[in-house]
Amino acid sequence: MTPSSRADGWRRLGLVVAAVLVVDQVVKAIVVGSIEPGERVEVLPFLDFVYVMNEGVAFGFLGDGSREMVLLVTGAALLFVFVWFLRDPTRPWSWLAIGLLAGGAIGNLFDRVFRDAVVDFIDFPAWPSFNIADIAITLGAAILVLAAFAEPERPPEEARGDA
């Protein structure tokens, strides 16, 4: 593994984190500025936007005043995925998986620190409200599972057994 391929992995990861964080926070700012808390806006017959402040994690879990626990769990999860990536930043698609996970987690962490709760707004019938960061976290977790089972990239000479 060359230093440039390791650097490319970190660069890609950083770009994904930044993109998710910017999109998440911009959309949340639009929601906060244009929808009243609890107000429901029909976007499509099967999709509403509703401004909800979620004090817990996924589906409101740990929403009973356990703010410190939520911050601790989020921090530990971020540390775990970054250490996993640090071990092999050239593993196929790991930069995308970790970038999506970290960008989403940091976006929701930002809300917890500066708003005391996460802004959720995407609402499908019979499903708890969620946001862009949650989508990124879910996609990142799915891609991470695939990346964990992918063969690490090998330099051409190592793959042929010439080295």
N, CA, C and O of each residue as an XYZ file, in Angstrom:
652
protein
N       0.848     -1.163      0.000
C       0.000      0.000      0.000
C       0.898      1.231      0.000
O       1.779      1.371      0.849
N       0.670      2.102     -0.939
C       1.527      3.273     -1.083
C       1.007      4.409     -0.212
O      -0.182      4.467      0.101
N       1.911      5.317      0.180
C       1.469      6.474      0.963
C       0.410      7.296      0.226
O      -0.485      7.857      0.857
N       0.504      7.370     -1.107
C      -0.478      8.172     -1.841
C      -1.853      7.516     -1.822
O      -2.863      8.219     -1.783
N      -1.917      6.161     -1.848
C      -3.227      5.513     -1.796
C      -3.857      5.672     -0.410
O      -5.076      5.802     -0.292
N      -3.028      5.661      0.636
C      -3.531      5.917      1.993
C      -4.055      7.349      2.076
O      -5.133      7.588      2.622
N      -3.302      8.286      1.541
C      -3.717      9.698      1.564
C      -4.990      9.900      0.749
O      -5.861     10.675      1.141
N      -5.101      9.207     -0.385
C      -6.318      9.307     -1.200
C      -7.537      8.843     -0.406
O      -8.598      9.464     -0.471
N      -7.384      7.754      0.340
C      -8.484      7.255      1.153
C      -8.941      8.278      2.185
O     -10.138      8.506      2.359
N      -7.978      8.894      2.868
C      -8.313      9.910      3.869
C      -8.921     11.150      3.218
O      -9.840     11.757      3.769
N      -8.413     11.523      2.057
C      -8.938     12.692      1.352
C     -10.396     12.455      0.942
O     -11.251     13.320      1.129
N     -10.664     11.284      0.386
C     -12.038     10.938     -0.008
C     -12.964     10.916      1.204
O     -14.071     11.453      1.162
N     -12.500     10.292      2.280
C     -13.292     10.240      3.499
C     -13.630     11.653      3.972
O     -14.778     11.939      4.312
N     -12.643     12.523      3.994
C     -12.860     13.902      4.440
C     -13.868     14.648      3.584
O     -14.689     15.409      4.096
N     -13.800     14.425      2.274
C     -14.760     15.074      1.371
C     -16.179     14.589      1.622
O     -17.121     15.381      1.604
N     -16.335     13.288      1.858
C     -17.671     12.740      2.122
C     -18.207     13.286      3.452
O     -19.366     13.693      3.532
N     -17.373     13.295      4.487
C     -17.789     13.846      5.786
C     -18.255     15.287      5.607
O     -19.331     15.654      6.080
N     -17.457     16.102      4.932
C     -17.796     17.516      4.733
C     -19.094     17.672      3.947
O     -19.939     18.491      4.306
N     -19.259     16.892      2.874
C     -20.466     16.997      2.050
C     -21.712     16.621      2.849
O     -22.720     17.325      2.791
N     -21.651     15.529      3.587
C     -22.809     15.100      4.385
C     -23.128     16.149      5.445
O     -24.289     16.508      5.644
N     -22.103     16.630      6.114
C     -22.299     17.615      7.179
C     -22.923     18.897      6.642
O     -23.850     19.434      7.249
N     -22.429     19.390      5.522
C     -22.964     20.628      4.943
C     -24.412     20.438      4.498
O     -25.275     21.247      4.838
N     -24.685     19.381      3.743
C     -26.057     19.149      3.260
C     -27.001     18.972      4.448
O     -28.079     19.568      4.473
N     -26.612     18.167      5.424
C     -27.445     17.921      6.594
C     -27.771     19.220      7.327
O     -28.935     19.491      7.622
N     -26.764     20.011      7.618
C     -26.985     21.230      8.401
C     -27.741     22.304      7.612
O     -28.551     23.030      8.188
N     -27.490     22.412      6.319
C     -28.221     23.387      5.498
C     -29.704     23.016      5.439
O     -30.566     23.876      5.623
N     -30.003     21.743      5.186
C     -31.402     21.313      5.113
C     -32.090     21.485      6.470
O     -33.238     21.924      6.521
N     -31.417     21.151      7.554
C     -32.001     21.338      8.881
C     -32.270     22.815      9.151
O     -33.298     23.157      9.735
N     -31.365     23.689      8.736
C     -31.578     25.135      8.927
C     -32.801     25.604      8.136
O     -33.571     26.435      8.617
N     -32.978     25.076      6.931
C     -34.158     25.421      6.129
C     -35.431     24.960      6.835
O     -36.410     25.703      6.901
N     -35.418     23.740      7.360
C     -36.581     23.202      8.071
C     -36.898     24.061      9.290
O     -38.046     24.459      9.486
N     -35.898     24.346     10.104
C     -36.092     25.136     11.322
C     -36.614     26.533     10.976
O     -37.429     27.094     11.708
N     -36.141     27.092      9.857
C     -36.550     28.434      9.471
C     -37.881     28.520      8.747
O     -38.440     29.608      8.607
N     -38.394     27.392      8.286
C     -39.611     27.476      7.463
C     -40.785     26.635      7.958
O     -41.897     26.795      7.455
N     -40.573     25.752      8.921
C     -41.653     24.907      9.445
C     -41.710     25.096     10.958
O     -40.680     25.072     11.633
N     -42.889     25.280     11.473
C     -43.071     25.400     12.920
C     -42.941     24.016     13.566
O     -43.299     23.014     12.947
N     -42.435     23.950     14.797
C     -42.357     22.654     15.474
C     -43.722     21.952     15.484
O     -44.731     22.536     15.879
N     -43.732     20.700     15.047
C     -44.956     19.915     15.005
C     -45.790     20.122     13.744
O     -46.704     19.342     13.478
N     -45.490     21.158     12.966
C     -46.247     21.409     11.740
C     -45.954     20.315     10.718
O     -44.821     19.845     10.609
N     -46.976     19.917      9.975
C     -46.846     18.867      8.967
C     -47.073     19.487      7.589
O     -48.077     20.162      7.359
N     -46.120     19.248      6.669
C     -46.215     19.744      5.301
C     -46.190     18.544      4.363
O     -45.216     17.792      4.339
N     -47.261     18.364      3.588
C     -47.303     17.232      2.666
C     -46.414     17.530      1.456
O     -46.592     18.543      0.779
N     -45.464     16.643      1.197
C     -44.559     16.762      0.061
C     -45.067     15.882     -1.078
O     -45.147     16.321     -2.226
N     -45.402     14.662     -0.757
C     -45.999     13.685     -1.668
C     -47.090     12.965     -0.882
O     -47.113     13.053      0.345
N     -47.990     12.258     -1.552
C     -49.044     11.571     -0.794
C     -48.522     10.608      0.275
O     -49.227     10.330      1.245
N     -47.319     10.103      0.117
C     -46.750      9.155      1.077
C     -45.589      9.743      1.883
O     -44.906      9.019      2.607
N     -45.364     11.062      1.759
C     -44.224     11.690      2.419
C     -44.598     13.075      2.928
O     -45.092     13.920      2.181
N     -44.350     13.287      4.219
C     -44.552     14.606      4.823
C     -43.231     15.093      5.400
O     -42.337     14.308      5.715
N     -43.136     16.411      5.528
C     -42.076     17.004      6.331
C     -42.743     17.477      7.612
O     -43.772     18.151      7.567
N     -42.165     17.130      8.748
C     -42.668     17.572     10.040
C     -41.453     17.867     10.911
O     -40.548     17.041     11.031
N     -41.440     19.039     11.512
C     -40.308     19.478     12.330
C     -40.458     18.893     13.731
O     -41.350     19.278     14.488
N     -39.561     17.945     14.066
C     -39.583     17.262     15.351
C     -38.195     17.374     15.976
O     -37.188     17.233     15.282
N     -38.139     17.624     17.274
C     -36.869     17.616     18.000
C     -36.747     16.278     18.727
O     -37.522     15.987     19.639
N     -35.775     15.471     18.321
C     -35.565     14.130     18.862
C     -34.431     14.187     19.877
O     -33.289     14.484     19.524
N     -34.744     13.904     21.135
C     -33.725     13.942     22.186
C     -32.960     12.634     22.314
O     -31.939     12.579     23.000
N     -33.439     11.584     21.664
C     -32.781     10.286     21.761
C     -31.932     10.000     20.540
O     -31.570     10.906     19.790
N     -31.620      8.724     20.352
C     -30.906      8.287     19.153
C     -31.944      7.699     18.219
O     -33.066      8.205     18.173
N     -31.631      6.684     17.493
C     -32.554      6.116     16.510
C     -33.918      5.820     17.132
O     -34.017      5.139     18.152
N     -34.954      6.338     16.502
C     -36.352      6.126     16.907
C     -36.630      6.602     18.335
O     -37.529      6.085     18.998
N     -35.857      7.587     18.808
C     -36.085      8.144     20.131
C     -35.471      7.339     21.271
O     -35.631      7.708     22.434
N     -34.773      6.247     20.962
C     -34.125      5.429     21.994
C     -33.157      6.294     22.796
O     -32.453      7.124     22.221
N     -33.112      6.113     24.094
C     -32.303      6.897     25.037
C     -32.737      8.368     25.065
O     -31.921      9.249     25.335
N     -34.000      8.632     24.792
C     -34.495     10.001     24.785
C     -34.997     10.468     26.131
O     -35.671     11.495     26.212
N     -34.692      9.750     27.180
C     -35.216     10.060     28.510
C     -34.231     10.882     29.351
O     -34.059     10.622     30.542
N     -33.596     11.862     28.731
C     -32.672     12.700     29.472
C     -31.273     12.128     29.562
O     -30.477     12.585     30.382
N     -30.954     11.151     28.751
C     -29.638     10.514     28.780
C     -28.684     11.190     27.795
O     -27.966     10.507     27.064
N     -28.671     12.511     27.768
C     -27.860     13.263     26.802
C     -26.389     12.857     26.853
O     -25.760     12.644     25.816
N     -25.850     12.751     28.061
C     -24.440     12.394     28.208
C     -24.168     10.998     27.652
O     -23.131     10.762     27.032
N     -25.105     10.075     27.877
C     -24.942      8.707     27.373
C     -24.959      8.710     25.839
O     -24.167      8.011     25.208
N     -25.845      9.484     25.254
C     -25.926      9.574     23.794
C     -24.623     10.147     23.236
O     -24.101      9.642     22.242
N     -24.102     11.184     23.862
C     -22.836     11.775     23.409
C     -21.690     10.781     23.548
O     -20.836     10.689     22.666
N     -21.667     10.043     24.642
C     -20.617      9.055     24.871
C     -20.681      7.922     23.846
O     -19.656      7.530     23.289
N     -21.872      7.399     23.599
C     -22.038      6.313     22.632
C     -21.646      6.788     21.227
O     -20.979      6.063     20.489
N     -22.061      7.999     20.862
C     -21.721      8.546     19.548
C     -20.211      8.726     19.416
O     -19.628      8.366     18.393
N     -19.587      9.277     20.437
C     -18.137      9.462     20.411
C     -17.389      8.144     20.300
O     -16.422      8.036     19.546
N     -17.834      7.149     21.045
C     -17.196      5.826     20.991
C     -17.361      5.199     19.609
O     -16.423      4.598     19.086
N     -18.534      5.332     19.023
C     -18.776      4.772     17.687
C     -17.892      5.465     16.648
O     -17.326      4.809     15.774
N     -17.777      6.785     16.743
C     -16.902      7.512     15.815
C     -15.449      7.067     15.971
O     -14.758      6.844     14.976
N     -14.994      6.939     17.188
C     -13.623      6.483     17.440
C     -13.404      5.098     16.838
O     -12.379      4.856     16.201
N     -14.349      4.198     17.033
C     -14.237      2.843     16.511
C     -14.099      2.843     14.988
O     -13.208      2.186     14.451
N     -14.978      3.580     14.281
C     -14.924      3.538     12.812
C     -13.665      4.209     12.272
O     -13.130      3.778     11.250
N     -13.183      5.259     12.941
C     -11.951      5.889     12.471
C     -10.741      4.980     12.703
O      -9.842      4.928     11.864
N     -10.708      4.273     13.814
C      -9.611      3.326     14.060
C      -9.667      2.192     13.041
O      -8.633      1.760     12.532
N     -10.878      1.709     12.743
C     -11.030      0.658     11.735
C     -10.503      1.149     10.392
O      -9.803      0.413      9.696
N     -10.827      2.371     10.025
C     -10.360      2.928      8.753
C      -8.843      3.140      8.773
O      -8.167      2.896      7.774
N      -8.323      3.586      9.895
C      -6.886      3.835     10.033
C      -6.075      2.570      9.757
O      -4.969      2.643      9.222
N      -6.619      1.426     10.118
C      -5.917      0.159      9.911
C      -5.687     -0.140      8.435
O      -4.660     -0.717      8.077
N      -6.640      0.248      7.559
C      -6.475     -0.003      6.129
C      -7.343      0.964      5.313
O      -8.437      0.605      4.876
N      -6.850      2.186      5.112
C      -7.640      3.181      4.376
C      -7.753      2.900      2.880
O      -8.404      3.661      2.163
N      -7.139      1.834      2.400
C      -7.251      1.491      0.975
C      -8.306      0.410      0.721
O      -8.544      0.046     -0.431
N      -8.937     -0.104      1.771
C      -9.971     -1.140      1.585
C     -11.079     -0.542      0.717
O     -11.554      0.559      0.992
N     -11.491     -1.261     -0.328
C     -12.504     -0.725     -1.248
C     -13.770     -0.255     -0.520
O     -14.325     -0.965      0.319
N     -14.192      0.920     -0.853
C     -15.420      1.567     -0.387
C     -15.433      1.928      1.089
O     -16.418      2.488      1.570
N     -14.366      1.623      1.821
C     -14.379      1.959      3.247
C     -14.394      3.468      3.463
O     -14.998      3.950      4.422
N     -13.736      4.216      2.584
C     -13.748      5.682      2.700
C     -15.166      6.222      2.596
O     -15.526      7.165      3.302
N     -15.978      5.631      1.718
C     -17.359      6.085      1.556
C     -18.189      5.692      2.783
O     -18.956      6.503      3.303
N     -18.035      4.467      3.235
C     -18.789      3.991      4.400
C     -18.490      4.837      5.631
O     -19.406      5.328      6.291
N     -17.214      5.006      5.936
C     -16.825      5.757      7.132
C     -17.170      7.230      6.968
O     -17.582      7.879      7.929
N     -17.007      7.766      5.763
C     -17.372      9.160      5.512
C     -18.850      9.416      5.750
O     -19.214     10.414      6.373
N     -19.712      8.517      5.256
C     -21.156      8.665      5.470
C     -21.506      8.518      6.956
O     -22.256      9.324      7.506
N     -20.958      7.488      7.592
C     -21.217      7.280      9.021
C     -20.764      8.477      9.857
O     -21.515      8.992     10.685
N     -19.530      8.908      9.627
C     -18.990     10.011     10.422
C     -19.712     11.323     10.122
O     -20.031     12.076     11.043
N     -19.970     11.602      8.858
C     -20.679     12.836      8.510
C     -22.048     12.891      9.151
O     -22.440     13.924      9.694
N     -22.787     11.781      9.093
C     -24.105     11.735      9.713
C     -24.038     11.848     11.228
O     -24.809     12.587     11.840
N     -23.113     11.111     11.825
C     -22.976     11.150     13.285
C     -22.572     12.542     13.760
O     -23.094     13.032     14.761
N     -21.652     13.178     13.051
C     -21.217     14.518     13.435
C     -22.354     15.527     13.237
O     -22.521     16.441     14.045
N     -23.137     15.361     12.159
C     -24.277     16.247     11.938
C     -25.282     16.164     13.075
O     -25.754     17.190     13.565
N     -25.611     14.954     13.496
C     -26.547     14.802     14.619
C     -25.915     15.216     15.939
O     -26.598     15.753     16.811
N     -24.608     14.971     16.096
C     -23.899     15.406     17.296
C     -23.906     16.929     17.402
O     -24.084     17.481     18.488
N     -23.714     17.599     16.280
C     -23.774     19.068     16.229
C     -25.125     19.543     16.772
O     -25.183     20.463     17.587
N     -26.217     18.904     16.312
C     -27.548     19.267     16.800
C     -27.651     19.065     18.311
O     -28.170     19.927     19.020
N     -27.162     17.937     18.800
C     -27.265     17.646     20.233
C     -26.529     18.685     21.073
O     -27.001     19.084     22.138
N     -25.371     19.116     20.583
C     -24.566     20.070     21.338
C     -25.165     21.480     21.263
O     -25.226     22.175     22.277
N     -25.606     21.908     20.079
C     -26.048     23.290     19.897
C     -27.562     23.488     19.957
O     -28.024     24.619     20.107
N     -28.347     22.407     19.844
C     -29.812     22.534     19.913
C     -30.410     21.678     21.028
O     -31.617     21.731     21.264
N     -29.590     20.899     21.709
C     -30.019     19.973     22.771
C     -30.872     18.823     22.275
O     -31.331     18.015     23.082
N     -31.101     18.722     20.976
C     -31.852     17.616     20.388
C     -31.594     17.633     18.885
O     -31.124     18.630     18.338
N     -31.904     16.520     18.223
C     -31.676     16.397     16.785
C     -32.941     16.818     16.031
O     -34.054     16.435     16.393
N     -32.746     17.613     14.981
C     -33.859     18.021     14.131
C     -34.169     16.884     13.161
O     -33.342     16.534     12.319
N     -35.360     16.311     13.285
C     -35.862     15.297     12.355
C     -37.009     15.920     11.579
O     -37.730     16.766     12.109
N     -37.186     15.511     10.328
C     -38.237     16.147      9.532
C     -38.819     15.270      8.432
O     -39.915     15.562      7.953
N     -38.150     14.227      8.017
C     -38.669     13.358      6.955
C     -39.607     12.361      7.618
O     -39.207     11.653      8.542
N     -40.854     12.299      7.153
C     -41.849     11.485      7.832
C     -42.654     10.661      6.839
O     -43.428     11.202      6.048
N     -42.465      9.351      6.888
C     -43.274      8.410      6.126
C     -44.323      7.830      7.069
O     -44.074      7.731      8.270
N     -45.495      7.444      6.552
C     -46.505      6.842      7.428
C     -45.945      5.591      8.126
O     -45.205      4.811      7.526
N     -46.306      5.420      9.381
C     -45.931      4.248     10.178
C     -44.421      4.087     10.335
O     -43.931      2.970     10.502
N     -43.682      5.194     10.283
C     -42.235      5.140     10.478
C     -41.820      6.391     11.236
O     -42.330      7.470     10.936
N     -40.917      6.292     12.203
C     -40.490      7.490     12.939
C     -39.806      8.500     12.009
O     -39.200      8.124     11.005
N     -39.911      9.770     12.356
C     -39.264     10.826     11.566
C     -37.750     10.661     11.619
O     -37.201     10.138     12.589
N     -37.085     11.117     10.555
C     -35.628     11.033     10.479
C     -35.109     12.201      9.663
O     -35.888     13.070      9.272
N     -33.798     12.242      9.395
C     -33.189     13.367      8.692
C     -32.096     12.883      7.731
O     -31.873     11.681      7.587
N     -31.427     13.818      7.085
C     -30.370     13.494      6.120
C     -29.217     12.743      6.804
O     -28.680     11.786      6.245
N     -28.846     13.175      7.995
C     -27.756     12.506      8.720
C     -28.099     11.044      8.984
O     -27.238     10.171      8.879
N     -29.353     10.780      9.326
C     -29.775      9.397      9.578
C     -29.675      8.547      8.311
O     -29.288      7.380      8.367
N     -30.025      9.142      7.175
C     -29.898      8.429      5.896
C     -28.432      8.094      5.637
O     -28.105      6.975      5.241
N     -27.547      9.075      5.866
C     -26.112      8.851      5.653
C     -25.588      7.751      6.573
O     -24.807      6.902      6.143
N     -26.011      7.761      7.832
C     -25.569      6.744      8.784
C     -26.032      5.354      8.335
O     -25.263      4.393      8.387
N     -27.272      5.253      7.903
C     -27.810      3.961      7.467
C     -27.088      3.445      6.227
O     -26.702      2.277      6.168
N     -26.908      4.318      5.236
C     -26.169      3.917      4.028
C     -24.721      3.555      4.372
O     -24.185      2.566      3.873
N     -24.103      4.361      5.224
C     -22.728      4.093      5.630
C     -22.582      2.756      6.318
O     -21.618      2.033      6.066
N     -23.533      2.410      7.193
C     -23.479      1.120      7.884
C     -23.617     -0.035      6.894
O     -22.911     -1.037      7.003
N     -24.521      0.105      5.935
C     -24.700     -0.953      4.930
C     -23.438     -1.113      4.083
O     -23.007     -2.236      3.823
N     -22.850     -0.013      3.657
C     -21.634     -0.069      2.840
C     -20.462     -0.600      3.673
O     -19.598     -1.304      3.150
N     -20.433     -0.264      4.963
C     -19.369     -0.746      5.843
C     -19.389     -2.271      5.939
O     -18.336     -2.909      5.934
N     -20.570     -2.848      6.026
C     -20.677     -4.312      6.065
C     -20.080     -4.901      4.794
O     -19.312     -5.862      4.851
N     -20.431     -4.328      3.651
C     -19.883     -4.812      2.372
C     -18.367     -4.602      2.314
O     -17.633     -5.485      1.871
N     -17.904     -3.442      2.759
C     -16.464     -3.134      2.726
C     -15.675     -4.065      3.646
O     -14.541     -4.433      3.342
N     -16.277     -4.438      4.761
C     -15.584     -5.320      5.710
C     -15.285     -6.682      5.088
O     -14.302     -7.332      5.443
N     -16.135     -7.106      4.160
C     -15.939     -8.409      3.522
C     -15.197     -8.313      2.192
O     -14.860     -9.338      1.599
N     -14.943     -7.106      1.721
C     -14.233     -6.928      0.448
C     -12.753     -7.232      0.642
O     -12.194     -7.010      1.716
N     -12.141     -7.734     -0.397
C     -10.704     -7.980     -0.365
C      -9.974     -6.643     -0.380
O     -10.295     -5.776     -1.192
N      -8.992     -6.462      0.510
C      -8.209     -5.228      0.477
C      -7.485     -5.096     -0.862
O      -7.109     -6.093     -1.478
N      -7.298     -3.850     -1.300
C      -6.565     -3.622     -2.547
C      -5.102     -3.971     -2.336
O      -4.531     -3.681     -1.285
N      -4.512     -4.583     -3.318
C      -3.090     -4.946     -3.278
C      -2.396     -4.273     -4.446
O      -2.969     -4.157     -5.529
N      -1.158     -3.827     -4.233
C      -0.402     -3.303     -5.377
C      -0.262     -4.393     -6.435
O      -0.188     -5.572     -6.087
N      -0.224     -4.032     -7.707
C      -0.172     -5.035     -8.789
C       0.923     -6.094     -8.605
O       0.682     -7.273     -8.861
N       2.124     -5.689     -8.164
C       3.189     -6.667     -8.022
C       2.926     -7.630     -6.870
O       3.325     -8.792     -6.939
N       2.255     -7.161     -5.802
C       1.926     -8.023     -4.679
C       0.814     -9.003     -5.055
O       0.816    -10.153     -4.618
N      -0.118     -8.544     -5.854
C      -1.234     -9.406     -6.277
C      -0.749    -10.549     -7.147
O      -1.324    -11.636     -7.098
N       0.299    -10.338     -7.946
C       0.829    -11.373     -8.829
C       1.790    -12.298     -8.105
O       2.108    -13.378     -8.602
N       2.253    -11.882     -6.933
C       3.212    -12.695     -6.201
C       4.642    -12.411     -6.593
O       5.532    -13.193     -6.260
N       4.901    -11.284     -7.312
C       6.257    -10.932     -7.729
C       7.090    -10.339     -6.603
O       8.317    -10.306     -6.696
N       6.451     -9.877     -5.554
C       7.182     -9.161     -4.514
C       7.787    -10.094     -3.507
O       8.437     -9.646     -2.562
